[in-house]
Amino acid sequence: MITTFTENDLLRYLYGESTENEKTSIENALVCDAELEAKFFDLKLDSSILDGLLFDPTDFTLEKIFNFSSNYPAGI
């Protein structure tokens, strides 16, 4: 039986969220399917790029967030 893996399956594998059976199946498929392997390495590269990004909100954005949250009583 041929199993088709989605990008979601590959992402779960990449982040260690696959079951042991899925992990084994994906690893076997990566060895046998060059197209799937290429897609996996693209996702791995994208993941490493995203992990390296720093997000820095502007002062305007922070001010809007603080103003919005100051309208609510404490404890809510």
C-alpha positions as CSV (number, residue, x, y, z in Angstrom):
1,M,0.0,0.0,0.0
2,I,1.3,3.5,-0.9
3,T,0.8,6.2,1.7
4,T,0.6,9.8,0.7
5,F,2.0,12.3,3.1
6,T,0.8,15.9,3.4
7,E,2.8,18.9,4.4
8,N,1.1,18.7,7.7
9,D,2.4,15.2,8.2
10,L,5.9,16.4,7.3
11,L,5.6,19.3,9.7
12,R,4.5,17.0,12.6
13,Y,7.4,14.8,11.8
14,L,9.8,17.8,11.7
15,Y,8.6,19.0,15.1
16,G,8.7,15.5,16.6
17,E,4.9,15.2,16.9
18,S,4.4,12.0,14.8
19,T,3.6,8.7,16.3
20,E,6.3,6.0,16.1
21,N,4.5,4.3,13.2
22,E,4.1,7.6,11.3
23,K,7.8,8.4,12.0
24,T,8.9,5.1,10.6
25,S,6.6,5.4,7.5
26,I,7.8,8.9,6.8
27,E,11.4,8.1,7.1
28,N,11.0,5.1,4.7
29,A,9.1,7.4,2.3
30,L,11.8,10.1,2.4
31,V,14.4,7.5,1.4
32,C,12.3,6.3,-1.5
33,D,10.7,9.5,-2.8
34,A,13.0,12.3,-4.0
35,E,10.1,14.7,-4.4
36,L,8.9,14.1,-0.9
37,E,12.4,14.5,0.4
38,A,12.8,17.8,-1.4
39,K,9.5,19.0,0.0
40,F,10.7,18.0,3.5
41,F,14.0,19.8,3.2
42,D,12.2,22.9,1.9
43,L,10.0,22.8,5.0
44,K,13.0,22.3,7.2
45,L,14.8,25.3,5.7
46,D,11.7,27.5,6.0
47,S,11.4,26.4,9.7
48,S,15.0,27.3,10.4
49,I,14.5,30.7,8.8
50,L,11.4,31.4,10.7
51,D,13.0,30.3,14.0
52,G,15.7,32.9,13.4
53,L,13.4,35.9,12.8
54,L,13.0,38.5,15.4
55,F,9.7,40.4,15.6
56,D,9.8,44.0,17.0
57,P,6.5,45.8,17.1
58,T,6.6,49.5,16.5
59,D,6.0,52.0,19.4
60,F,2.6,52.9,17.8
61,T,1.5,49.2,17.9
62,L,2.5,48.8,21.5
63,E,0.8,52.1,22.5
64,K,-2.5,50.8,20.8
65,I,-2.2,47.5,22.7
66,F,-1.6,49.2,26.0
67,N,-4.4,51.7,25.5
68,F,-6.8,48.9,24.5
69,S,-5.9,46.8,27.6
70,S,-6.1,49.7,30.0
71,N,-9.8,49.9,29.3
72,Y,-10.4,46.6,31.0
73,P,-10.6,46.3,34.8
74,A,-7.8,44.2,36.5
75,G,-8.6,40.5,37.0
76,I,-10.6,40.0,33.8
